[in-house]
Amino acid sequence: MIIDVVDAFEQLQRLAAELGERGFDARVRAGRDCPATLSVTNAIVPVLTESVFTAPKDDGQEWFWFPWPAPIGPVEDVQRAADRIETVLAAEVRRPAS
């Protein structure tokens, strides 16, 4: 199942909403000549940021992907994808011992 540009944008919007509820800054960006991508930033540690896009796996099923490329999860499972992204962008900020 290959989804079109509008569907990809909508899937990324759904994921952005879920990540927003979890405290991340998540924004979908799209241009005329480039595919939609989701920019996700850890609001507490802004240096932790990543892009997400949609593309089919070998079996044709549409998935969310990191750009390095690593599959995140199927577009139908926004919770699973958000869990994985949250794990990647999570950070426990500690101060050095004095």
MDAnalysis code that builds the backbone (N, CA, C; Angstrom):
import MDAnalysis as mda
import numpy as np

u = mda.Universe.empty(294, n_residues=98, atom_resindex=np.repeat(np.arange(98), 3), trajectory=True)
u.add_TopologyAttr("name", ["N", "CA", "C"] * 98)
u.add_TopologyAttr("resid", np.arange(1, 99))
u.add_TopologyAttr("resname", ["MET", "ILE", "ILE", "ASP", "VAL", "VAL", "ASP", "ALA", "PHE", "GLU", "GLN", "LEU", "GLN", "ARG", "LEU", "ALA", "ALA", "GLU", "LEU", "GLY", "GLU", "ARG", "GLY", "PHE", "ASP", "ALA", "ARG", "VAL", "ARG", "ALA", "GLY", "ARG", "ASP", "CYS", "PRO", "ALA", "THR", "LEU", "SER", "VAL", "THR", "ASN", "ALA", "ILE", "VAL", "PRO", "VAL", "LEU", "THR", "GLU", "SER", "VAL", "PHE", "THR", "ALA", "PRO", "LYS", "ASP", "ASP", "GLY", "GLN", "GLU", "TRP", "PHE", "TRP", "PHE", "PRO", "TRP", "PRO", "ALA", "PRO", "ILE", "GLY", "PRO", "VAL", "GLU", "ASP", "VAL", "GLN", "ARG", "ALA", "ALA", "ASP", "ARG", "ILE", "GLU", "THR", "VAL", "LEU", "ALA", "ALA", "GLU", "VAL", "ARG", "ARG", "PRO", "ALA", "SER"])
u.atoms.positions = np.array([
    [0.840, -1.172, 0.000],
    [0.000, 0.000, 0.000],
    [0.885, 1.235, 0.000],
    [0.950, 1.948, -1.071],
    [1.706, 3.189, -1.152],
    [0.719, 4.335, -1.000],
    [1.001, 5.225, -0.048],
    [0.084, 6.327, 0.184],
    [0.543, 7.548, -0.605],
    [-0.401, 8.397, -0.941],
    [-0.048, 9.586, -1.723],
    [0.443, 10.702, -0.808],
    [0.825, 11.808, -1.406],
    [1.409, 12.931, -0.676],
    [0.470, 13.470, 0.392],
    [-0.810, 13.589, 0.076],
    [-1.784, 14.095, 1.044],
    [-1.916, 13.125, 2.210],
    [-1.991, 11.834, 1.914],
    [-2.086, 10.843, 2.990],
    [-0.834, 10.858, 3.864],
    [0.331, 10.980, 3.251],
    [1.578, 11.034, 4.015],
    [1.557, 12.232, 4.962],
    [1.121, 13.383, 4.461],
    [1.027, 14.583, 5.290],
    [0.083, 14.336, 6.465],
    [-1.072, 13.736, 6.192],
    [-2.049, 13.465, 7.249],
    [-1.509, 12.470, 8.274],
    [-0.798, 11.448, 7.828],
    [-0.215, 10.477, 8.759],
    [0.823, 11.152, 9.654],
    [1.639, 12.001, 9.063],
    [2.631, 12.725, 9.853],
    [1.966, 13.704, 10.818],
    [0.853, 14.295, 10.420],
    [0.096, 15.183, 11.317],
    [-0.433, 14.405, 12.522],
    [-0.930, 13.211, 12.288],
    [-1.421, 12.362, 13.393],
    [-0.289, 12.058, 14.372],
    [0.874, 11.717, 13.817],
    [2.035, 11.433, 14.664],
    [2.483, 12.694, 15.404],
    [2.477, 13.827, 14.729],
    [2.850, 15.093, 15.371],
    [1.923, 15.411, 16.544],
    [0.636, 15.175, 16.375],
    [-0.328, 15.428, 17.457],
    [-0.026, 14.540, 18.660],
    [0.252, 13.279, 18.411],
    [0.572, 12.348, 19.507],
    [1.845, 12.782, 20.223],
    [2.867, 13.137, 19.471],
    [4.118, 13.575, 20.085],
    [3.941, 14.900, 20.820],
    [3.097, 15.781, 20.291],
    [2.799, 17.035, 20.974],
    [2.169, 16.796, 22.333],
    [1.287, 15.807, 22.419],
    [0.667, 15.457, 23.703],
    [1.692, 14.922, 24.696],
    [2.803, 14.417, 24.191],
    [3.859, 13.881, 25.041],
    [4.920, 14.925, 25.385],
    [4.688, 16.163, 24.958],
    [5.591, 17.246, 25.324],
    [6.690, 17.557, 24.320],
    [6.626, 16.984, 23.144],
    [7.611, 17.275, 22.108],
    [7.106, 18.399, 21.213],
    [8.042, 19.124, 20.631],
    [7.697, 20.090, 19.607],
    [7.740, 19.319, 18.297],
    [6.604, 19.171, 17.639],
    [6.516, 18.365, 16.424],
    [5.773, 19.144, 15.354],
    [6.443, 19.332, 14.210],
    [5.852, 20.109, 13.119],
    [6.069, 19.414, 11.789],
    [5.011, 19.346, 11.018],
    [5.097, 18.766, 9.681],
    [5.440, 19.878, 8.703],
    [6.384, 19.583, 7.843],
    [6.809, 20.532, 6.814],
    [6.663, 19.866, 5.451],
    [6.200, 20.632, 4.493],
    [6.041, 20.106, 3.135],
    [6.284, 21.236, 2.150],
    [6.852, 20.880, 1.038],
    [7.097, 21.855, -0.009],
    [6.592, 21.315, -1.335],
    [6.617, 22.150, -2.330],
    [6.131, 21.725, -3.643],
    [6.913, 20.557, -4.208],
    [8.234, 20.623, -4.109],
    [9.073, 19.619, -4.745],
    [9.750, 18.665, -3.767],
    [9.291, 18.645, -2.527],
    [9.890, 17.725, -1.560],
    [8.780, 17.057, -0.747],
    [9.055, 15.843, -0.315],
    [8.034, 15.121, 0.452],
    [7.846, 15.730, 1.839],
    [6.711, 15.441, 2.423],
    [6.421, 15.909, 3.783],
    [7.358, 15.220, 4.767],
    [7.841, 16.002, 5.715],
    [8.655, 15.454, 6.796],
    [8.173, 16.036, 8.111],
    [8.405, 15.287, 9.149],
    [8.043, 15.706, 10.496],
    [9.328, 16.032, 11.234],
    [9.418, 17.217, 11.786],
    [10.545, 17.620, 12.607],
    [10.109, 17.494, 14.064],
    [10.847, 16.704, 14.840],
    [10.498, 16.450, 16.237],
    [11.664, 16.897, 17.112],
    [11.347, 17.705, 18.130],
    [12.375, 18.219, 19.022],
    [11.978, 17.971, 20.467],
    [12.942, 17.539, 21.266],
    [12.744, 17.394, 22.699],
    [12.684, 18.802, 23.273],
    [11.558, 19.182, 23.861],
    [11.357, 20.547, 24.353],
    [12.287, 20.889, 25.516],
    [12.726, 19.889, 26.260],
    [13.607, 20.132, 27.406],
    [15.064, 20.222, 26.966],
    [15.430, 19.411, 25.998],
    [16.797, 19.380, 25.476],
    [16.713, 19.579, 23.962],
    [16.595, 20.828, 23.506],
    [16.338, 21.101, 22.091],
    [17.386, 20.576, 21.114],
    [18.576, 20.262, 21.599],
    [19.581, 19.711, 20.701],
    [19.171, 18.311, 20.230],
    [18.280, 17.674, 20.975],
    [17.770, 16.362, 20.576],
    [16.610, 16.569, 19.620],
    [16.893, 16.435, 18.359],
    [15.891, 16.654, 17.321],
    [16.095, 15.629, 16.218],
    [15.014, 15.313, 15.551],
    [15.090, 14.319, 14.482],
    [14.009, 14.582, 13.456],
    [14.239, 14.088, 12.262],
    [13.246, 14.145, 11.191],
    [12.627, 12.775, 11.011],
    [11.382, 12.771, 10.562],
    [10.643, 11.528, 10.309],
    [9.929, 11.690, 8.973],
    [9.903, 10.637, 8.192],
    [9.165, 10.658, 6.934],
    [8.440, 9.334, 6.762],
    [7.614, 9.241, 5.742],
    [6.917, 7.989, 5.449],
    [7.440, 7.415, 4.140],
    [7.511, 6.094, 4.098],
    [7.921, 5.385, 2.885],
    [7.527, 3.922, 3.057],
    [7.336, 3.227, 1.948],
    [6.974, 1.807, 2.058],
    [8.181, 0.946, 2.405],
    [7.913, -0.130, 3.143],
    [8.926, -1.159, 3.366],
    [8.921, -2.077, 2.145],
    [9.774, -3.071, 2.154],
    [9.876, -3.996, 1.020],
    [8.554, -4.680, 0.695],
    [7.722, -4.902, 1.709],
    [6.446, -5.586, 1.484],
    [5.350, -4.641, 0.974],
    [5.689, -3.340, 0.833],
    [4.731, -2.364, 0.331],
    [3.950, -1.647, 1.408],
    [4.052, -2.097, 2.662],
    [3.333, -1.446, 3.759],
    [4.025, -0.123, 4.093],
    [3.242, 0.929, 4.256],
    [3.775, 2.264, 4.537],
    [4.179, 2.370, 6.008],
    [5.380, 2.866, 6.245],
    [5.935, 3.014, 7.585],
    [6.465, 4.421, 7.791],
    [6.598, 4.789, 9.071],
    [7.359, 5.969, 9.449],
    [8.824, 5.542, 9.491],
    [9.720, 6.467, 9.086],
    [11.146, 6.179, 9.033],
    [11.967, 7.321, 9.612],
    [13.112, 6.957, 10.232],
    [14.157, 7.928, 10.529],
    [14.995, 8.061, 9.268],
    [15.710, 9.178, 9.106],
    [16.441, 9.387, 7.859],
    [17.729, 8.580, 7.711],
    [18.175, 7.863, 8.685],
    [19.498, 7.207, 8.566],
    [19.528, 5.892, 7.850],
    [18.747, 5.227, 7.217],
    [17.310, 5.030, 7.384],
    [17.048, 3.863, 8.349],
    [16.098, 4.073, 9.190],
    [15.673, 3.038, 10.134],
    [14.162, 3.108, 10.255],
    [13.488, 1.968, 10.092],
    [12.030, 1.975, 10.230],
    [11.619, 2.224, 11.674],
    [10.559, 2.984, 11.832],
    [10.046, 3.317, 13.160],
    [8.832, 2.454, 13.492],
    [7.882, 2.415, 12.576],
    [6.665, 1.638, 12.780],
    [5.679, 1.926, 11.665],
    [4.685, 1.058, 11.510],
    [3.690, 1.258, 10.458],
    [2.858, 2.520, 10.716],
    [2.441, 3.182, 9.644],
    [1.682, 4.422, 9.804],
    [0.352, 4.192, 10.500],
    [-0.146, 2.973, 10.476],
    [-1.413, 2.679, 11.160],
    [-1.254, 2.630, 12.679],
    [-0.018, 2.524, 13.173],
    [0.233, 2.380, 14.606],
    [0.995, 3.598, 15.129],
    [0.274, 4.702, 15.262],
    [0.872, 5.964, 15.699],
    [1.443, 5.845, 17.110],
    [0.776, 5.122, 17.988],
    [1.265, 4.948, 19.363],
    [2.643, 4.292, 19.375],
    [2.787, 3.230, 18.628],
    [4.067, 2.504, 18.558],
    [5.168, 3.409, 18.004],
    [4.863, 4.143, 16.951],
    [5.846, 5.052, 16.361],
    [6.236, 6.137, 17.362],
    [5.261, 6.706, 18.053],
    [5.548, 7.749, 19.043],
    [6.396, 7.195, 20.183],
    [6.117, 5.970, 20.592],
    [6.930, 5.334, 21.647],
    [8.385, 5.235, 21.216],
    [8.607, 4.803, 19.996],
    [9.978, 4.629, 19.491],
    [10.682, 5.981, 19.383],
    [10.001, 6.976, 18.850],
    [10.597, 8.305, 18.715],
    [10.898, 8.888, 20.089],
    [9.975, 8.697, 21.017],
    [10.180, 9.188, 22.382],
    [11.424, 8.551, 22.996],
    [11.633, 7.277, 22.762],
    [12.815, 6.592, 23.277],
    [14.094, 7.173, 22.677],
    [14.083, 7.424, 21.379],
    [15.259, 7.960, 20.702],
    [15.574, 9.376, 21.174],
    [14.559, 10.186, 21.404],
    [14.778, 11.589, 21.758],
    [14.717, 11.865, 23.264],
    [14.584, 10.822, 24.055],
    [14.533, 11.007, 25.502],
    [15.941, 11.294, 26.016],
    [16.006, 12.098, 27.019],
    [17.296, 12.400, 27.633],
    [17.088, 12.676, 29.117],
    [17.957, 12.123, 29.872],
    [17.942, 12.439, 31.291],
    [19.079, 13.406, 31.506],
    [18.741, 14.628, 31.804],
    [19.760, 15.662, 31.951],
    [20.256, 15.656, 33.385],
    [21.567, 15.459, 33.539],
    [22.159, 15.448, 34.877],
    [23.294, 16.468, 34.935],
    [23.419, 17.064, 36.066],
    [24.541, 17.972, 36.275],
    [25.730, 17.163, 36.779],
    [26.927, 17.547, 36.383],
    [28.095, 16.838, 36.900],
    [28.195, 16.990, 38.420],
    [28.697, 15.955, 39.047],
    [28.873, 16.015, 40.514],
    [29.895, 17.086, 40.848],
    [29.610, 17.866, 41.909],
    [30.572, 18.911, 42.274],
    [31.498, 18.428, 43.346],
])
